[in-house]
Structures are given as C-alpha cells and as structure tokens.
Amino acid sequence: MDIGDKAKNKADQAGGKVKEVVGKLTDDEELEAKGRLQHDKATLAEDADKLAKNVKDAAGHIKDAFTK
C-alpha cells in the first residue's frame, strides 16, 4: 500500500464517520448507514493491506529460516 492509498483510506474513514454522525443528528438513517458503510469499507481495505504486508513479512522469515 502506498502513501496515496493510505491517505485515501483515512480520508474515506473520516468522511464516512462525518456522514454517520450527521445522519444521527438529523435522524437520516440512510445517510447514517451510508456513512457507516463508507467508514467500514475503508477500514477493511486498510486492514487487508496490513494483513498482506504481514503475510509477506512472515513468508520472508520462513524462507530465511529454511535457507540458513
């Protein structure tokens, strides 16, 4: 994940949270749900990228252990 993807995910998380709060304050259930979805989708993307990095790191450690 490059810095642009990280920034986009953080912006989507924040934007989603804003929509969710505004939806709550205005009793707009649809806006609240859309905000929650946007926030959760960005969080999931961020977590998937972290998982991919950790798997790649673990694979490297396993490879190193067998080549020594």
Secondary structure, 3 states (H helix, E strand, C coil): CCHHHHHHHHHHHHHHHHHHHHHHHCCCHHHHHHHHHHHHHHHHHHHHHHHHHHHHHHHHHHHHHHHC
